[in-house]
Amino acid sequence: MRMVDLIAKKRDGETLTKEEINFMVEGYTEGEIPDYQMSAMAMALYFQDMTTEERVNLTMAMVNSGDTIDLSGIDGIKVDKHSTGGVGDTTTLILAPLVASVGVPVAKMSGRGLGHTGGTIDKLESIKGFQVELDGQTFNDLVNKNKVAVVGQSGNLTPADKKLYALRDVTATVNSIPLIASSIMSKKIASGADAIVLDVKTGSGAFMENLEDARALAKAMVGIGNGAGRQTIGVISDMNQPLGFAVGNALEVKEAIDTLNGHGPEDLTELCLTLGSHMVHLAKKADSIDEARAMLIEAIESGRALDTFKIFVEGQDGDSSVIDQPDLLPQAKMTKAIIADTSGYVQEIIADEIGIAAGMLGAGRMTKESEIDLSVGLVLNKKVGDYVEKGDVLVTLHTNTDEISEVEEKVKKAYRLYDEKPEARVLIYDVITK
């Protein structure tokens, strides 16, 4: 078997067999197939796409290129959640304890963030003492005992994906649907989940800005998950403005606490209830989505969801007193109000620009070596549909420097104000089940 023949085959729109895909992935992982040939294949895939069977085979070849996580020692159906990213995406911090509070085991591996703000692991490290590195046995024991644990990604998971991801970044093939879908799903499947709920973002702050592209990606990932024997559903949600109010690590932890207390932003609460309901249903803890949703609402209203968050934090050596006293979380030295220069309705908030502004304050890392400032970020005072009077506060910056003129300018440009009130923004566009 020769790689050049496989490149030609896919270039001409033919279907690659499982054996051919395994040969390609194994050879590339081992260094036997050079970058220039895999680059040609990536471009062929970009233009010719793949069948669902090809996508499943590519994903499983990447899964089998390295270690896999064995969660068989954890009782029950383990349901994982993945978000394709966004601005102010605090959902995991809320969903992990919320879903666990109704008896669903949440054994989650999350990453650190590159870009606007930190990842889930960075956010959890805003809590003093919280341990994100646990050995496998401790991890499993915690989930069996408390129904929830969240740790950093470790081990040699999907090395083929790591190599191919880096190659796509420099060969203009990042936006290939089969390559995006197999990249995401290989990590989810290698992490040991029995079922997977996908939160696929679309809009100005999302990887897939166009709804149809987001729908195509969701269908591709759901097809791979189901084809690989994992019950998978995809929820397509809006990212045309930041989710919730807070953007920044400690600020988002506080917002997660507020949400579990029943006082969270409407959009963030609704998205968590939607995603959580599907997780509970897939775990067979409820006979319907409506029943699952009612269970989650009751867990919030009774205080059980917040109690589970405390147990979760204590189980990983974190200081759970921050849940009752959020002011113990890292706090910036100063706040600065960004004032509206004109009046009008907020028609749009360019989510990506808000994310960049938070990154400029130090809430994110531009390289793997960058230090994150867990205390900084921003809180939105106005969102789409709100009326703004000239002089009102649009956004409150939380900063450790007063050199923020560029950040102020970035935030003001992100807000679009007009005389007419906009139509209500759709939060959930679609749910993909097959």
Contacts in CASP RR format, 6 or more apart in sequence:
PFRMAT RR
TARGET T0000
AUTHOR 0000-0000-0000
METHOD contacts of the structure
MODEL  1
MRMVDLIAKKRDGETLTKEEINFMVEGYTEGEIPDYQMSAMAMALYFQDM
TTEERVNLTMAMVNSGDTIDLSGIDGIKVDKHSTGGVGDTTTLILAPLVA
SVGVPVAKMSGRGLGHTGGTIDKLESIKGFQVELDGQTFNDLVNKNKVAV
VGQSGNLTPADKKLYALRDVTATVNSIPLIASSIMSKKIASGADAIVLDV
KTGSGAFMENLEDARALAKAMVGIGNGAGRQTIGVISDMNQPLGFAVGNA
LEVKEAIDTLNGHGPEDLTELCLTLGSHMVHLAKKADSIDEARAMLIEAI
ESGRALDTFKIFVEGQDGDSSVIDQPDLLPQAKMTKAIIADTSGYVQEII
ADEIGIAAGMLGAGRMTKESEIDLSVGLVLNKKVGDYVEKGDVLVTLHTN
TDEISEVEEKVKKAYRLYDEKPEARVLIYDVITK
1 19 0 8 1.000
1 20 0 8 1.000
1 23 0 8 1.000
3 24 0 8 1.000
3 33 0 8 1.000
3 37 0 8 1.000
3 41 0 8 1.000
4 37 0 8 1.000
6 16 0 8 1.000
6 20 0 8 1.000
6 23 0 8 1.000
6 24 0 8 1.000
6 41 0 8 1.000
7 37 0 8 1.000
7 40 0 8 1.000
7 41 0 8 1.000
7 44 0 8 1.000
9 16 0 8 1.000
9 20 0 8 1.000
10 16 0 8 1.000
10 41 0 8 1.000
10 44 0 8 1.000
10 45 0 8 1.000
10 48 0 8 1.000
11 44 0 8 1.000
11 48 0 8 1.000
13 48 0 8 1.000
15 51 0 8 1.000
15 53 0 8 1.000
15 54 0 8 1.000
16 24 0 8 1.000
16 50 0 8 1.000
16 54 0 8 1.000
16 57 0 8 1.000
18 57 0 8 1.000
21 54 0 8 1.000
21 57 0 8 1.000
21 58 0 8 1.000
21 61 0 8 1.000
22 57 0 8 1.000
22 61 0 8 1.000
24 33 0 8 1.000
24 38 0 8 1.000
24 41 0 8 1.000
24 61 0 8 1.000
25 58 0 8 1.000
25 61 0 8 1.000
25 62 0 8 1.000
25 65 0 8 1.000
25 160 0 8 1.000
26 61 0 8 1.000
26 65 0 8 1.000
27 33 0 8 1.000
28 38 0 8 1.000
28 160 0 8 1.000
28 163 0 8 1.000
28 164 0 8 1.000
29 65 0 8 1.000
29 159 0 8 1.000
29 160 0 8 1.000
29 163 0 8 1.000
35 167 0 8 1.000
38 164 0 8 1.000
38 167 0 8 1.000
39 167 0 8 1.000
39 171 0 8 1.000
39 173 0 8 1.000
42 164 0 8 1.000
42 167 0 8 1.000
42 168 0 8 1.000
42 171 0 8 1.000
42 173 0 8 1.000
42 176 0 8 1.000
42 179 0 8 1.000
43 171 0 8 1.000
43 172 0 8 1.000
43 173 0 8 1.000
45 173 0 8 1.000
45 176 0 8 1.000
45 178 0 8 1.000
45 179 0 8 1.000
46 173 0 8 1.000
46 175 0 8 1.000
46 176 0 8 1.000
46 179 0 8 1.000
49 177 0 8 1.000
49 178 0 8 1.000
50 58 0 8 1.000
50 178 0 8 1.000
52 220 0 8 1.000
52 223 0 8 1.000
52 224 0 8 1.000
52 227 0 8 1.000
54 178 0 8 1.000
55 178 0 8 1.000
55 181 0 8 1.000
55 182 0 8 1.000
55 220 0 8 1.000
55 223 0 8 1.000
55 224 0 8 1.000
56 223 0 8 1.000
56 224 0 8 1.000
56 225 0 8 1.000
56 227 0 8 1.000
56 228 0 8 1.000
58 178 0 8 1.000
58 182 0 8 1.000
59 181 0 8 1.000
59 182 0 8 1.000
59 185 0 8 1.000
59 186 0 8 1.000
59 189 0 8 1.000
59 224 0 8 1.000
59 225 0 8 1.000
59 228 0 8 1.000
60 186 0 8 1.000
60 189 0 8 1.000
60 228 0 8 1.000
61 160 0 8 1.000
62 158 0 8 1.000
62 160 0 8 1.000
62 161 0 8 1.000
62 164 0 8 1.000
62 182 0 8 1.000
62 183 0 8 1.000
62 186 0 8 1.000
63 158 0 8 1.000
63 186 0 8 1.000
63 189 0 8 1.000
63 190 0 8 1.000
65 158 0 8 1.000
65 159 0 8 1.000
65 160 0 8 1.000
65 161 0 8 1.000
66 156 0 8 1.000
66 157 0 8 1.000
66 158 0 8 1.000
66 159 0 8 1.000
66 160 0 8 1.000
66 190 0 8 1.000
67 155 0 8 1.000
67 156 0 8 1.000
67 157 0 8 1.000
67 190 0 8 1.000
68 157 0 8 1.000
68 189 0 8 1.000
68 190 0 8 1.000
68 192 0 8 1.000
69 109 0 8 1.000
69 157 0 8 1.000
69 190 0 8 1.000
69 191 0 8 1.000
69 192 0 8 1.000
70 192 0 8 1.000
71 78 0 8 1.000
71 107 0 8 1.000
71 140 0 8 1.000
71 192 0 8 1.000
71 193 0 8 1.000
71 194 0 8 1.000
73 140 0 8 1.000
73 144 0 8 1.000
74 105 0 8 1.000
74 107 0 8 1.000
74 140 0 8 1.000
74 143 0 8 1.000
74 144 0 8 1.000
75 105 0 8 1.000
75 144 0 8 1.000
76 105 0 8 1.000
76 194 0 8 1.000
76 283 0 8 1.000
77 104 0 8 1.000
77 105 0 8 1.000
77 194 0 8 1.000
77 195 0 8 1.000
77 282 0 8 1.000
77 283 0 8 1.000
77 284 0 8 1.000
78 105 0 8 1.000
78 106 0 8 1.000
78 107 0 8 1.000
78 143 0 8 1.000
78 192 0 8 1.000
78 193 0 8 1.000
78 194 0 8 1.000
78 195 0 8 1.000
78 283 0 8 1.000
79 99 0 8 1.000
79 104 0 8 1.000
79 105 0 8 1.000
79 106 0 8 1.000
79 193 0 8 1.000
79 194 0 8 1.000
79 195 0 8 1.000
79 196 0 8 1.000
79 197 0 8 1.000
79 279 0 8 1.000
79 282 0 8 1.000
79 283 0 8 1.000
80 107 0 8 1.000
80 108 0 8 1.000
80 188 0 8 1.000
80 191 0 8 1.000
80 192 0 8 1.000
80 193 0 8 1.000
80 195 0 8 1.000
80 196 0 8 1.000
80 197 0 8 1.000
81 91 0 8 1.000
81 92 0 8 1.000
81 95 0 8 1.000
81 108 0 8 1.000
81 196 0 8 1.000
81 197 0 8 1.000
81 198 0 8 1.000
81 199 0 8 1.000
81 275 0 8 1.000
81 276 0 8 1.000
81 279 0 8 1.000
82 184 0 8 1.000
82 188 0 8 1.000
82 196 0 8 1.000
82 197 0 8 1.000
82 198 0 8 1.000
82 199 0 8 1.000
83 89 0 8 1.000
83 91 0 8 1.000
83 92 0 8 1.000
83 198 0 8 1.000
83 199 0 8 1.000
83 201 0 8 1.000
84 184 0 8 1.000
84 198 0 8 1.000
84 199 0 8 1.000
84 200 0 8 1.000
84 201 0 8 1.000
84 206 0 8 1.000
84 207 0 8 1.000
84 208 0 8 1.000
84 217 0 8 1.000
85 199 0 8 1.000
85 201 0 8 1.000
85 206 0 8 1.000
85 207 0 8 1.000
85 239 0 8 1.000
86 116 0 8 1.000
86 201 0 8 1.000
86 205 0 8 1.000
86 206 0 8 1.000
86 239 0 8 1.000
86 242 0 8 1.000
86 243 0 8 1.000
86 351 0 8 1.000
87 116 0 8 1.000
87 117 0 8 1.000
87 205 0 8 1.000
87 239 0 8 1.000
87 242 0 8 1.000
87 243 0 8 1.000
87 247 0 8 1.000
87 351 0 8 1.000
87 352 0 8 1.000
87 354 0 8 1.000
87 355 0 8 1.000
87 358 0 8 1.000
88 117 0 8 1.000
88 242 0 8 1.000
88 243 0 8 1.000
88 244 0 8 1.000
88 246 0 8 1.000
88 247 0 8 1.000
88 248 0 8 1.000
88 252 0 8 1.000
88 355 0 8 1.000
89 201 0 8 1.000
89 243 0 8 1.000
90 123 0 8 1.000
90 243 0 8 1.000
90 244 0 8 1.000
90 246 0 8 1.000
90 252 0 8 1.000
90 255 0 8 1.000
90 256 0 8 1.000
90 259 0 8 1.000
90 268 0 8 1.000
91 199 0 8 1.000
91 243 0 8 1.000
91 268 0 8 1.000
91 271 0 8 1.000
91 272 0 8 1.000
91 275 0 8 1.000
92 108 0 8 1.000
92 110 0 8 1.000
92 120 0 8 1.000
92 150 0 8 1.000
93 120 0 8 1.000
93 123 0 8 1.000
93 124 0 8 1.000
93 252 0 8 1.000
93 253 0 8 1.000
93 256 0 8 1.000
94 256 0 8 1.000
94 259 0 8 1.000
94 260 0 8 1.000
94 268 0 8 1.000
94 272 0 8 1.000
95 106 0 8 1.000
95 272 0 8 1.000
95 275 0 8 1.000
95 276 0 8 1.000
95 279 0 8 1.000
96 106 0 8 1.000
96 108 0 8 1.000
96 148 0 8 1.000
96 150 0 8 1.000
96 312 0 8 1.000
97 148 0 8 1.000
97 260 0 8 1.000
97 305 0 8 1.000
97 306 0 8 1.000
97 308 0 8 1.000
97 309 0 8 1.000
97 311 0 8 1.000
97 312 0 8 1.000
98 260 0 8 1.000
98 272 0 8 1.000
98 276 0 8 1.000
98 296 0 8 1.000
98 299 0 8 1.000
98 300 0 8 1.000
98 305 0 8 1.000
98 308 0 8 1.000
99 106 0 8 1.000
99 148 0 8 1.000
99 276 0 8 1.000
99 279 0 8 1.000
99 280 0 8 1.000
99 283 0 8 1.000
99 296 0 8 1.000
100 106 0 8 1.000
100 146 0 8 1.000
100 147 0 8 1.000
100 148 0 8 1.000
100 308 0 8 1.000
100 312 0 8 1.000
101 147 0 8 1.000
101 299 0 8 1.000
101 304 0 8 1.000
101 305 0 8 1.000
101 307 0 8 1.000
101 308 0 8 1.000
102 280 0 8 1.000
102 285 0 8 1.000
102 292 0 8 1.000
102 295 0 8 1.000
102 296 0 8 1.000
102 299 0 8 1.000
103 147 0 8 1.000
103 283 0 8 1.000
103 285 0 8 1.000
104 147 0 8 1.000
104 279 0 8 1.000
104 280 0 8 1.000
104 283 0 8 1.000
104 285 0 8 1.000
105 143 0 8 1.000
105 144 0 8 1.000
105 147 0 8 1.000
105 148 0 8 1.000
105 283 0 8 1.000
106 143 0 8 1.000
106 147 0 8 1.000
106 148 0 8 1.000
106 149 0 8 1.000
106 150 0 8 1.000
107 139 0 8 1.000
107 140 0 8 1.000
107 143 0 8 1.000
107 148 0 8 1.000
107 149 0 8 1.000
107 192 0 8 1.000
107 193 0 8 1.000
108 148 0 8 1.000
108 149 0 8 1.000
108 150 0 8 1.000
108 151 0 8 1.000
109 150 0 8 1.000
109 151 0 8 1.000
109 152 0 8 1.000
109 153 0 8 1.000
109 154 0 8 1.000
109 191 0 8 1.000
110 119 0 8 1.000
110 120 0 8 1.000
110 121 0 8 1.000
110 150 0 8 1.000
110 151 0 8 1.000
110 152 0 8 1.000
110 153 0 8 1.000
111 119 0 8 1.000
111 120 0 8 1.000
111 121 0 8 1.000
111 152 0 8 1.000
111 153 0 8 1.000
112 118 0 8 1.000
112 119 0 8 1.000
112 121 0 8 1.000
112 122 0 8 1.000
112 152 0 8 1.000
112 365 0 8 1.000
113 119 0 8 1.000
113 121 0 8 1.000
113 122 0 8 1.000
113 364 0 8 1.000
113 365 0 8 1.000
114 364 0 8 1.000
114 365 0 8 1.000
114 366 0 8 1.000
114 367 0 8 1.000
114 368 0 8 1.000
115 359 0 8 1.000
115 364 0 8 1.000
115 365 0 8 1.000
115 366 0 8 1.000
116 247 0 8 1.000
116 355 0 8 1.000
116 356 0 8 1.000
116 358 0 8 1.000
116 359 0 8 1.000
116 363 0 8 1.000
116 364 0 8 1.000
117 123 0 8 1.000
117 247 0 8 1.000
117 248 0 8 1.000
117 249 0 8 1.000
117 252 0 8 1.000
117 355 0 8 1.000
117 358 0 8 1.000
117 359 0 8 1.000
117 363 0 8 1.000
117 364 0 8 1.000
117 377 0 8 1.000
118 248 0 8 1.000
118 249 0 8 1.000
118 363 0 8 1.000
118 364 0 8 1.000
118 365 0 8 1.000
118 372 0 8 1.000
120 150 0 8 1.000
121 132 0 8 1.000
121 150 0 8 1.000
121 151 0 8 1.000
121 152 0 8 1.000
122 249 0 8 1.000
122 364 0 8 1.000
122 372 0 8 1.000
122 374 0 8 1.000
123 248 0 8 1.000
123 249 0 8 1.000
123 250 0 8 1.000
123 252 0 8 1.000
123 253 0 8 1.000
124 130 0 8 1.000
124 132 0 8 1.000
124 150 0 8 1.000
124 253 0 8 1.000
124 316 0 8 1.000
125 132 0 8 1.000
125 249 0 8 1.000
125 374 0 8 1.000
126 249 0 8 1.000
126 250 0 8 1.000
126 253 0 8 1.000
126 329 0 8 1.000
126 330 0 8 1.000
126 374 0 8 1.000
127 253 0 8 1.000
127 313 0 8 1.000
127 318 0 8 1.000
127 319 0 8 1.000
127 322 0 8 1.000
127 329 0 8 1.000
128 318 0 8 1.000
128 319 0 8 1.000
128 322 0 8 1.000
128 328 0 8 1.000
129 317 0 8 1.000
129 318 0 8 1.000
129 319 0 8 1.000
130 313 0 8 1.000
130 316 0 8 1.000
130 317 0 8 1.000
130 318 0 8 1.000
130 319 0 8 1.000
131 316 0 8 1.000
131 317 0 8 1.000
131 318 0 8 1.000
132 150 0 8 1.000
132 151 0 8 1.000
132 152 0 8 1.000
132 316 0 8 1.000
133 151 0 8 1.000
133 152 0 8 1.000
133 154 0 8 1.000
134 142 0 8 1.000
134 149 0 8 1.000
134 151 0 8 1.000
134 316 0 8 1.000
139 149 0 8 1.000
139 151 0 8 1.000
142 148 0 8 1.000
142 149 0 8 1.000
142 315 0 8 1.000
142 316 0 8 1.000
143 149 0 8 1.000
146 308 0 8 1.000
146 311 0 8 1.000
146 312 0 8 1.000
146 315 0 8 1.000
147 308 0 8 1.000
148 308 0 8 1.000
148 311 0 8 1.000
148 312 0 8 1.000
149 312 0 8 1.000
149 315 0 8 1.000
149 316 0 8 1.000
150 312 0 8 1.000
150 316 0 8 1.000
153 187 0 8 1.000
153 191 0 8 1.000
157 187 0 8 1.000
157 190 0 8 1.000
157 191 0 8 1.000
158 186 0 8 1.000
158 187 0 8 1.000
158 190 0 8 1.000
160 186 0 8 1.000
161 182 0 8 1.000
161 183 0 8 1.000
161 186 0 8 1.000
161 187 0 8 1.000
164 179 0 8 1.000
164 183 0 8 1.000
165 183 0 8 1.000
167 173 0 8 1.000
168 174 0 8 1.000
168 176 0 8 1.000
168 179 0 8 1.000
173 179 0 8 1.000
174 180 0 8 1.000
177 213 0 8 1.000
177 216 0 8 1.000
177 217 0 8 1.000
177 220 0 8 1.000
178 220 0 8 1.000
180 207 0 8 1.000
180 217 0 8 1.000
180 220 0 8 1.000
181 217 0 8 1.000
181 220 0 8 1.000
181 221 0 8 1.000
181 224 0 8 1.000
182 224 0 8 1.000
184 198 0 8 1.000
184 221 0 8 1.000
185 196 0 8 1.000
185 221 0 8 1.000
185 224 0 8 1.000
185 225 0 8 1.000
185 228 0 8 1.000
188 196 0 8 1.000
188 225 0 8 1.000
188 230 0 8 1.000
189 225 0 8 1.000
189 228 0 8 1.000
189 230 0 8 1.000
193 230 0 8 1.000
194 230 0 8 1.000
194 231 0 8 1.000
195 230 0 8 1.000
195 231 0 8 1.000
195 232 0 8 1.000
195 279 0 8 1.000
195 282 0 8 1.000
195 283 0 8 1.000
196 225 0 8 1.000
196 230 0 8 1.000
196 231 0 8 1.000
196 232 0 8 1.000
196 233 0 8 1.000
197 232 0 8 1.000
197 233 0 8 1.000
197 234 0 8 1.000
197 235 0 8 1.000
197 275 0 8 1.000
197 276 0 8 1.000
197 278 0 8 1.000
197 279 0 8 1.000
197 282 0 8 1.000
198 218 0 8 1.000
198 221 0 8 1.000
198 222 0 8 1.000
198 232 0 8 1.000
198 233 0 8 1.000
198 234 0 8 1.000
198 235 0 8 1.000
199 234 0 8 1.000
199 235 0 8 1.000
199 237 0 8 1.000
199 271 0 8 1.000
199 275 0 8 1.000
200 208 0 8 1.000
200 214 0 8 1.000
200 217 0 8 1.000
200 218 0 8 1.000
200 221 0 8 1.000
200 234 0 8 1.000
200 235 0 8 1.000
200 236 0 8 1.000
200 237 0 8 1.000
201 207 0 8 1.000
201 208 0 8 1.000
201 214 0 8 1.000
201 236 0 8 1.000
201 237 0 8 1.000
201 238 0 8 1.000
201 239 0 8 1.000
202 208 0 8 1.000
202 209 0 8 1.000
202 210 0 8 1.000
202 211 0 8 1.000
202 213 0 8 1.000
202 214 0 8 1.000
202 236 0 8 1.000
202 237 0 8 1.000
202 238 0 8 1.000
202 239 0 8 1.000
202 429 0 8 1.000
203 209 0 8 1.000
203 210 0 8 1.000
203 211 0 8 1.000
203 214 0 8 1.000
203 238 0 8 1.000
203 239 0 8 1.000
203 240 0 8 1.000
203 351 0 8 1.000
204 239 0 8 1.000
204 240 0 8 1.000
204 241 0 8 1.000
204 348 0 8 1.000
204 350 0 8 1.000
204 351 0 8 1.000
204 352 0 8 1.000
205 239 0 8 1.000
205 240 0 8 1.000
205 350 0 8 1.000
205 351 0 8 1.000
205 352 0 8 1.000
205 355 0 8 1.000
206 214 0 8 1.000
206 239 0 8 1.000
206 351 0 8 1.000
208 214 0 8 1.000
208 217 0 8 1.000
211 236 0 8 1.000
211 429 0 8 1.000
214 236 0 8 1.000
214 429 0 8 1.000
215 236 0 8 1.000
215 429 0 8 1.000
215 430 0 8 1.000
215 432 0 8 1.000
218 234 0 8 1.000
218 235 0 8 1.000
218 236 0 8 1.000
218 430 0 8 1.000
218 432 0 8 1.000
219 432 0 8 1.000
221 232 0 8 1.000
221 234 0 8 1.000
222 232 0 8 1.000
222 233 0 8 1.000
222 234 0 8 1.000
222 432 0 8 1.000
222 433 0 8 1.000
222 434 0 8 1.000
223 232 0 8 1.000
223 434 0 8 1.000
224 232 0 8 1.000
225 232 0 8 1.000
226 232 0 8 1.000
226 434 0 8 1.000
231 282 0 8 1.000
233 278 0 8 1.000
233 282 0 8 1.000
233 431 0 8 1.000
233 432 0 8 1.000
233 433 0 8 1.000
234 431 0 8 1.000
234 432 0 8 1.000
234 433 0 8 1.000
235 274 0 8 1.000
235 275 0 8 1.000
235 278 0 8 1.000
235 428 0 8 1.000
235 430 0 8 1.000
235 431 0 8 1.000
235 432 0 8 1.000
236 428 0 8 1.000
236 429 0 8 1.000
236 430 0 8 1.000
236 431 0 8 1.000
236 432 0 8 1.000
237 271 0 8 1.000
237 274 0 8 1.000
237 427 0 8 1.000
237 428 0 8 1.000
237 429 0 8 1.000
238 425 0 8 1.000
238 426 0 8 1.000
238 427 0 8 1.000
238 428 0 8 1.000
238 429 0 8 1.000
239 351 0 8 1.000
240 348 0 8 1.000
240 349 0 8 1.000
240 351 0 8 1.000
240 384 0 8 1.000
240 425 0 8 1.000
241 348 0 8 1.000
241 349 0 8 1.000
241 351 0 8 1.000
241 383 0 8 1.000
241 384 0 8 1.000
241 425 0 8 1.000
242 349 0 8 1.000
242 351 0 8 1.000
242 354 0 8 1.000
242 355 0 8 1.000
242 380 0 8 1.000
243 265 0 8 1.000
243 267 0 8 1.000
243 268 0 8 1.000
243 271 0 8 1.000
244 255 0 8 1.000
244 264 0 8 1.000
244 265 0 8 1.000
244 267 0 8 1.000
244 268 0 8 1.000
244 380 0 8 1.000
244 383 0 8 1.000
245 255 0 8 1.000
245 265 0 8 1.000
245 379 0 8 1.000
245 380 0 8 1.000
245 381 0 8 1.000
245 383 0 8 1.000
246 252 0 8 1.000
246 254 0 8 1.000
246 255 0 8 1.000
246 377 0 8 1.000
246 378 0 8 1.000
246 379 0 8 1.000
246 380 0 8 1.000
247 354 0 8 1.000
247 355 0 8 1.000
247 358 0 8 1.000
247 363 0 8 1.000
247 377 0 8 1.000
247 378 0 8 1.000
247 379 0 8 1.000
247 380 0 8 1.000
248 358 0 8 1.000
248 363 0 8 1.000
248 376 0 8 1.000
248 377 0 8 1.000
248 378 0 8 1.000
248 398 0 8 1.000
249 330 0 8 1.000
249 363 0 8 1.000
249 372 0 8 1.000
249 374 0 8 1.000
249 375 0 8 1.000
249 377 0 8 1.000
250 329 0 8 1.000
250 330 0 8 1.000
250 331 0 8 1.000
250 374 0 8 1.000
250 375 0 8 1.000
251 377 0 8 1.000
251 378 0 8 1.000
251 379 0 8 1.000
251 398 0 8 1.000
253 322 0 8 1.000
253 326 0 8 1.000
253 329 0 8 1.000
254 326 0 8 1.000
254 329 0 8 1.000
255 264 0 8 1.000
255 265 0 8 1.000
255 268 0 8 1.000
256 309 0 8 1.000
257 306 0 8 1.000
257 309 0 8 1.000
257 322 0 8 1.000
257 323 0 8 1.000
257 326 0 8 1.000
258 264 0 8 1.000
259 265 0 8 1.000
259 268 0 8 1.000
259 269 0 8 1.000
259 272 0 8 1.000
260 300 0 8 1.000
260 303 0 8 1.000
260 305 0 8 1.000
260 306 0 8 1.000
260 309 0 8 1.000
261 300 0 8 1.000
261 303 0 8 1.000
261 306 0 8 1.000
262 269 0 8 1.000
262 300 0 8 1.000
262 301 0 8 1.000
267 383 0 8 1.000
267 427 0 8 1.000
270 427 0 8 1.000
270 428 0 8 1.000
271 427 0 8 1.000
271 428 0 8 1.000
273 293 0 8 1.000
273 296 0 8 1.000
273 297 0 8 1.000
274 293 0 8 1.000
274 428 0 8 1.000
276 292 0 8 1.000
276 296 0 8 1.000
277 286 0 8 1.000
277 289 0 8 1.000
277 290 0 8 1.000
277 292 0 8 1.000
277 293 0 8 1.000
277 296 0 8 1.000
278 289 0 8 1.000
278 292 0 8 1.000
278 431 0 8 1.000
279 292 0 8 1.000
280 286 0 8 1.000
280 292 0 8 1.000
280 295 0 8 1.000
280 296 0 8 1.000
281 288 0 8 1.000
281 289 0 8 1.000
281 292 0 8 1.000
285 292 0 8 1.000
285 295 0 8 1.000
286 292 0 8 1.000
286 295 0 8 1.000
296 305 0 8 1.000
298 304 0 8 1.000
299 305 0 8 1.000
299 308 0 8 1.000
300 306 0 8 1.000
306 323 0 8 1.000
309 323 0 8 1.000
310 320 0 8 1.000
310 323 0 8 1.000
313 319 0 8 1.000
313 320 0 8 1.000
313 322 0 8 1.000
313 323 0 8 1.000
314 320 0 8 1.000
319 328 0 8 1.000
321 328 0 8 1.000
322 328 0 8 1.000
322 329 0 8 1.000
329 375 0 8 1.000
330 374 0 8 1.000
330 375 0 8 1.000
331 375 0 8 1.000
331 398 0 8 1.000
332 373 0 8 1.000
332 375 0 8 1.000
332 376 0 8 1.000
332 377 0 8 1.000
332 398 0 8 1.000
332 399 0 8 1.000
332 400 0 8 1.000
333 399 0 8 1.000
333 400 0 8 1.000
334 398 0 8 1.000
334 399 0 8 1.000
334 400 0 8 1.000
334 402 0 8 1.000
335 396 0 8 1.000
335 397 0 8 1.000
335 398 0 8 1.000
335 399 0 8 1.000
336 396 0 8 1.000
336 397 0 8 1.000
336 399 0 8 1.000
336 402 0 8 1.000
336 404 0 8 1.000
336 408 0 8 1.000
337 393 0 8 1.000
337 395 0 8 1.000
337 396 0 8 1.000
337 397 0 8 1.000
338 393 0 8 1.000
338 394 0 8 1.000
338 395 0 8 1.000
338 396 0 8 1.000
338 397 0 8 1.000
338 408 0 8 1.000
338 411 0 8 1.000
338 412 0 8 1.000
339 391 0 8 1.000
339 392 0 8 1.000
339 393 0 8 1.000
339 394 0 8 1.000
340 382 0 8 1.000
340 388 0 8 1.000
340 389 0 8 1.000
340 390 0 8 1.000
340 391 0 8 1.000
340 392 0 8 1.000
340 393 0 8 1.000
340 394 0 8 1.000
340 415 0 8 1.000
340 417 0 8 1.000
341 390 0 8 1.000
341 391 0 8 1.000
341 412 0 8 1.000
342 388 0 8 1.000
342 390 0 8 1.000
342 417 0 8 1.000
343 387 0 8 1.000
343 388 0 8 1.000
343 389 0 8 1.000
343 390 0 8 1.000
343 417 0 8 1.000
344 387 0 8 1.000
344 388 0 8 1.000
344 389 0 8 1.000
344 417 0 8 1.000
344 418 0 8 1.000
344 419 0 8 1.000
345 385 0 8 1.000
345 386 0 8 1.000
345 387 0 8 1.000
345 388 0 8 1.000
345 417 0 8 1.000
345 418 0 8 1.000
345 419 0 8 1.000
345 420 0 8 1.000
345 421 0 8 1.000
345 422 0 8 1.000
346 382 0 8 1.000
346 383 0 8 1.000
346 384 0 8 1.000
346 385 0 8 1.000
346 386 0 8 1.000
346 387 0 8 1.000
346 388 0 8 1.000
346 415 0 8 1.000
346 416 0 8 1.000
346 417 0 8 1.000
346 422 0 8 1.000
347 384 0 8 1.000
347 385 0 8 1.000
347 416 0 8 1.000
347 417 0 8 1.000
347 418 0 8 1.000
347 420 0 8 1.000
347 422 0 8 1.000
348 384 0 8 1.000
348 415 0 8 1.000
348 416 0 8 1.000
348 422 0 8 1.000
349 380 0 8 1.000
349 383 0 8 1.000
349 384 0 8 1.000
349 414 0 8 1.000
349 415 0 8 1.000
349 416 0 8 1.000
350 413 0 8 1.000
350 414 0 8 1.000
350 416 0 8 1.000
351 414 0 8 1.000
353 410 0 8 1.000
353 411 0 8 1.000
353 413 0 8 1.000
353 414 0 8 1.000
354 378 0 8 1.000
354 380 0 8 1.000
354 395 0 8 1.000
354 411 0 8 1.000
354 414 0 8 1.000
356 410 0 8 1.000
357 378 0 8 1.000
357 407 0 8 1.000
357 410 0 8 1.000
357 411 0 8 1.000
357 414 0 8 1.000
358 364 0 8 1.000
358 376 0 8 1.000
358 377 0 8 1.000
358 378 0 8 1.000
359 377 0 8 1.000
360 406 0 8 1.000
360 407 0 8 1.000
360 410 0 8 1.000
361 373 0 8 1.000
361 376 0 8 1.000
361 377 0 8 1.000
361 378 0 8 1.000
361 397 0 8 1.000
361 398 0 8 1.000
361 399 0 8 1.000
361 401 0 8 1.000
361 404 0 8 1.000
361 407 0 8 1.000
362 372 0 8 1.000
362 373 0 8 1.000
362 376 0 8 1.000
362 377 0 8 1.000
363 372 0 8 1.000
363 373 0 8 1.000
363 376 0 8 1.000
363 377 0 8 1.000
364 370 0 8 1.000
364 372 0 8 1.000
364 373 0 8 1.000
365 371 0 8 1.000
365 372 0 8 1.000
373 400 0 8 1.000
375 398 0 8 1.000
375 400 0 8 1.000
376 398 0 8 1.000
376 399 0 8 1.000
376 400 0 8 1.000
377 397 0 8 1.000
377 398 0 8 1.000
377 399 0 8 1.000
378 395 0 8 1.000
378 396 0 8 1.000
378 397 0 8 1.000
378 398 0 8 1.000
378 411 0 8 1.000
379 395 0 8 1.000
379 396 0 8 1.000
379 398 0 8 1.000
380 394 0 8 1.000
380 395 0 8 1.000
381 392 0 8 1.000
381 393 0 8 1.000
381 394 0 8 1.000
381 395 0 8 1.000
381 396 0 8 1.000
382 388 0 8 1.000
382 392 0 8 1.000
382 393 0 8 1.000
382 394 0 8 1.000
382 395 0 8 1.000
382 415 0 8 1.000
384 422 0 8 1.000
384 425 0 8 1.000
385 421 0 8 1.000
385 422 0 8 1.000
385 424 0 8 1.000
385 425 0 8 1.000
387 421 0 8 1.000
388 394 0 8 1.000
388 417 0 8 1.000
394 411 0 8 1.000
394 412 0 8 1.000
394 415 0 8 1.000
395 411 0 8 1.000
397 404 0 8 1.000
397 407 0 8 1.000
397 408 0 8 1.000
397 411 0 8 1.000
399 407 0 8 1.000
END
